[in-house]
Amino acid sequence: MAVHNTFTTAEFKSKVLESNKLVLVDFWAEWCPPCRAMAPILHQVGDEMDSQVDIVKVDIESGVDNANLAGQYEVRSIPNMILFKNGKPVDTLIGAMPKLALEDALKKHL
């Protein structure tokens, strides 16, 4: 799947909560420069680790469902990336980071 955008709670449930893979959820917004800087890194990691990790992007301003998800997971600053394993949050990564740091964070949970 590499990178998938989600717009509804139902999509989030199927892509994240019901996934049997490690899932990195990127809470972001279009106006956020660090979020935009992370986008190509997320796509690279998504392509390279596709068999092990799914990446789901949630634009916190693209609808009521996404705003509610951000509130539910207590997203206070962006970029805010939450790692889910077996449908449960296992780690939170806040702020932009280099590709290697992101890969290391993911590998800890594989």
Phi and psi in degrees as GROMACS dihedral restraints (atoms count N, CA, C in turn):
[ dihedral_restraints ]
;  ai    aj    ak    al  type     phi  dphi    fc
    3     4     5     6     1    55.3    20    10
    4     5     6     7     1   -99.1    20    10
    6     7     8     9     1  -126.6    20    10
    7     8     9    10     1   133.5    20    10
    9    10    11    12     1  -130.5    20    10
   10    11    12    13     1   135.7    20    10
   12    13    14    15     1   -91.6    20    10
   13    14    15    16     1   140.8    20    10
   15    16    17    18     1  -121.5    20    10
   16    17    18    19     1   142.5    20    10
   18    19    20    21     1  -125.4    20    10
   19    20    21    22     1   -10.0    20    10
   21    22    23    24     1  -133.4    20    10
   22    23    24    25     1   159.8    20    10
   24    25    26    27     1   -62.5    20    10
   25    26    27    28     1   -36.5    20    10
   27    28    29    30     1   -63.3    20    10
   28    29    30    31     1   -43.7    20    10
   30    31    32    33     1   -62.0    20    10
   31    32    33    34     1   -43.1    20    10
   33    34    35    36     1   -59.7    20    10
   34    35    36    37     1   -44.7    20    10
   36    37    38    39     1   -59.8    20    10
   37    38    39    40     1   -48.1    20    10
   39    40    41    42     1   -71.5    20    10
   40    41    42    43     1   -38.6    20    10
   42    43    44    45     1   -82.5    20    10
   43    44    45    46     1   -26.1    20    10
   45    46    47    48     1  -115.1    20    10
   46    47    48    49     1   -61.8    20    10
   48    49    50    51     1   -69.8    20    10
   49    50    51    52     1   -28.5    20    10
   51    52    53    54     1  -101.9    20    10
   52    53    54    55     1     5.9    20    10
   54    55    56    57     1   -78.0    20    10
   55    56    57    58     1   144.5    20    10
   57    58    59    60     1   -99.0    20    10
   58    59    60    61     1     8.8    20    10
   60    61    62    63     1  -104.6    20    10
   61    62    63    64     1   164.3    20    10
   63    64    65    66     1   -67.5    20    10
   64    65    66    67     1   134.1    20    10
   66    67    68    69     1  -125.4    20    10
   67    68    69    70     1   127.0    20    10
   69    70    71    72     1   -99.3    20    10
   70    71    72    73     1   119.4    20    10
   72    73    74    75     1  -103.1    20    10
   73    74    75    76     1   119.4    20    10
   75    76    77    78     1  -100.4    20    10
   76    77    78    79     1   107.0    20    10
   78    79    80    81     1   -86.1    20    10
   79    80    81    82     1   123.9    20    10
   81    82    83    84     1  -150.1    20    10
   82    83    84    85     1   174.8    20    10
   84    85    86    87     1  -146.6    20    10
   85    86    87    88     1   150.8    20    10
   87    88    89    90     1   -59.5    20    10
   88    89    90    91     1   -35.9    20    10
   90    91    92    93     1   -78.0    20    10
   91    92    93    94     1    -4.5    20    10
   93    94    95    96     1   -91.7    20    10
   94    95    96    97     1   107.6    20    10
   96    97    98    99     1   -58.0    20    10
   97    98    99   100     1   -43.4    20    10
   99   100   101   102     1   -63.2    20    10
  100   101   102   103     1   -31.9    20    10
  102   103   104   105     1   -64.9    20    10
  103   104   105   106     1   -43.9    20    10
  105   106   107   108     1   -65.6    20    10
  106   107   108   109     1   -34.7    20    10
  108   109   110   111     1   -67.2    20    10
  109   110   111   112     1   -31.6    20    10
  111   112   113   114     1   -76.9    20    10
  112   113   114   115     1   -23.4    20    10
  114   115   116   117     1   -53.8    20    10
  115   116   117   118     1   -51.1    20    10
  117   118   119   120     1   -66.1    20    10
  118   119   120   121     1   -31.8    20    10
  120   121   122   123     1   -65.4    20    10
  121   122   123   124     1   -44.6    20    10
  123   124   125   126     1   -62.3    20    10
  124   125   126   127     1   -39.3    20    10
  126   127   128   129     1   -66.6    20    10
  127   128   129   130     1   -40.4    20    10
  129   130   131   132     1   -63.0    20    10
  130   131   132   133     1   -49.0    20    10
  132   133   134   135     1   -64.1    20    10
  133   134   135   136     1   -40.1    20    10
  135   136   137   138     1   -60.5    20    10
  136   137   138   139     1   -41.2    20    10
  138   139   140   141     1   -68.7    20    10
  139   140   141   142     1   -43.8    20    10
  141   142   143   144     1   -74.6    20    10
  142   143   144   145     1   -30.5    20    10
  144   145   146   147     1  -113.1    20    10
  145   146   147   148     1    23.8    20    10
  147   148   149   150     1   -54.5    20    10
  148   149   150   151     1   -35.7    20    10
  150   151   152   153     1   -74.2    20    10
  151   152   153   154     1   -16.4    20    10
  153   154   155   156     1  -112.3    20    10
  154   155   156   157     1   -29.4    20    10
  156   157   158   159     1  -135.6    20    10
  157   158   159   160     1   137.5    20    10
  159   160   161   162     1  -104.7    20    10
  160   161   162   163     1   145.6    20    10
  162   163   164   165     1  -119.0    20    10
  163   164   165   166     1   125.9    20    10
  165   166   167   168     1  -120.6    20    10
  166   167   168   169     1   125.4    20    10
  168   169   170   171     1  -100.7    20    10
  169   170   171   172     1   131.4    20    10
  171   172   173   174     1  -120.9    20    10
  172   173   174   175     1   105.2    20    10
  174   175   176   177     1   -75.8    20    10
  175   176   177   178     1   110.3    20    10
  177   178   179   180     1   -66.1    20    10
  178   179   180   181     1   -10.8    20    10
  180   181   182   183     1  -112.8    20    10
  181   182   183   184     1    12.7    20    10
  183   184   185   186     1  -102.8    20    10
  184   185   186   187     1    29.2    20    10
  186   187   188   189     1   145.9    20    10
  187   188   189   190     1   164.2    20    10
  189   190   191   192     1   -64.1    20    10
  190   191   192   193     1   -41.8    20    10
  192   193   194   195     1   -59.7    20    10
  193   194   195   196     1   -46.1    20    10
  195   196   197   198     1   -66.7    20    10
  196   197   198   199     1   -39.1    20    10
  198   199   200   201     1   -62.7    20    10
  199   200   201   202     1   -40.3    20    10
  201   202   203   204     1   -66.1    20    10
  202   203   204   205     1   -39.0    20    10
  204   205   206   207     1   -62.2    20    10
  205   206   207   208     1   -42.4    20    10
  207   208   209   210     1   -60.5    20    10
  208   209   210   211     1   -41.3    20    10
  210   211   212   213     1   -67.1    20    10
  211   212   213   214     1   -42.8    20    10
  213   214   215   216     1   -59.6    20    10
  214   215   216   217     1   -38.9    20    10
  216   217   218   219     1   -97.4    20    10
  217   218   219   220     1    16.1    20    10
  219   220   221   222     1    53.7    20    10
  220   221   222   223     1    44.4    20    10
  222   223   224   225     1   -75.3    20    10
  223   224   225   226     1   114.9    20    10
  225   226   227   228     1  -109.7    20    10
  226   227   228   229     1   -21.1    20    10
  228   229   230   231     1  -145.3    20    10
  229   230   231   232     1   156.3    20    10
  231   232   233   234     1  -131.4    20    10
  232   233   234   235     1   153.9    20    10
  234   235   236   237     1   -67.2    20    10
  235   236   237   238     1   141.9    20    10
  237   238   239   240     1  -132.0    20    10
  238   239   240   241     1   115.0    20    10
  240   241   242   243     1  -115.4    20    10
  241   242   243   244     1   123.1    20    10
  243   244   245   246     1  -111.2    20    10
  244   245   246   247     1   129.8    20    10
  246   247   248   249     1   -91.7    20    10
  247   248   249   250     1   129.2    20    10
  249   250   251   252     1  -114.6    20    10
  250   251   252   253     1   135.0    20    10
  252   253   254   255     1  -131.3    20    10
  253   254   255   256     1   126.0    20    10
  255   256   257   258     1    54.6    20    10
  256   257   258   259     1    37.9    20    10
  258   259   260   261     1    79.3    20    10
  259   260   261   262     1     4.5    20    10
  261   262   263   264     1  -120.8    20    10
  262   263   264   265     1   140.0    20    10
  264   265   266   267     1   -65.5    20    10
  265   266   267   268     1   132.0    20    10
  267   268   269   270     1  -120.8    20    10
  268   269   270   271     1   -14.0    20    10
  270   271   272   273     1  -164.7    20    10
  271   272   273   274     1   154.3    20    10
  273   274   275   276     1  -130.3    20    10
  274   275   276   277     1   132.3    20    10
  276   277   278   279     1  -119.2    20    10
  277   278   279   280     1   120.8    20    10
  279   280   281   282     1  -114.8    20    10
  280   281   282   283     1   131.6    20    10
  282   283   284   285     1    95.2    20    10
  283   284   285   286     1   165.3    20    10
  285   286   287   288     1   -71.0    20    10
  286   287   288   289     1   148.8    20    10
  288   289   290   291     1  -150.2    20    10
  289   290   291   292     1   158.4    20    10
  291   292   293   294     1   -68.4    20    10
  292   293   294   295     1   158.9    20    10
  294   295   296   297     1   -56.0    20    10
  295   296   297   298     1   -44.7    20    10
  297   298   299   300     1   -63.5    20    10
  298   299   300   301     1   -37.8    20    10
  300   301   302   303     1   -65.8    20    10
  301   302   303   304     1   -40.4    20    10
  303   304   305   306     1   -64.6    20    10
  304   305   306   307     1   -45.2    20    10
  306   307   308   309     1   -60.8    20    10
  307   308   309   310     1   -42.4    20    10
  309   310   311   312     1   -61.2    20    10
  310   311   312   313     1   -42.7    20    10
  312   313   314   315     1   -62.6    20    10
  313   314   315   316     1   -39.8    20    10
  315   316   317   318     1   -68.8    20    10
  316   317   318   319     1   -44.7    20    10
  318   319   320   321     1   -62.6    20    10
  319   320   321   322     1   -27.5    20    10
  321   322   323   324     1   -62.3    20    10
  322   323   324   325     1   -23.5    20    10
  324   325   326   327     1  -108.9    20    10
  325   326   327   328     1     4.5    20    10
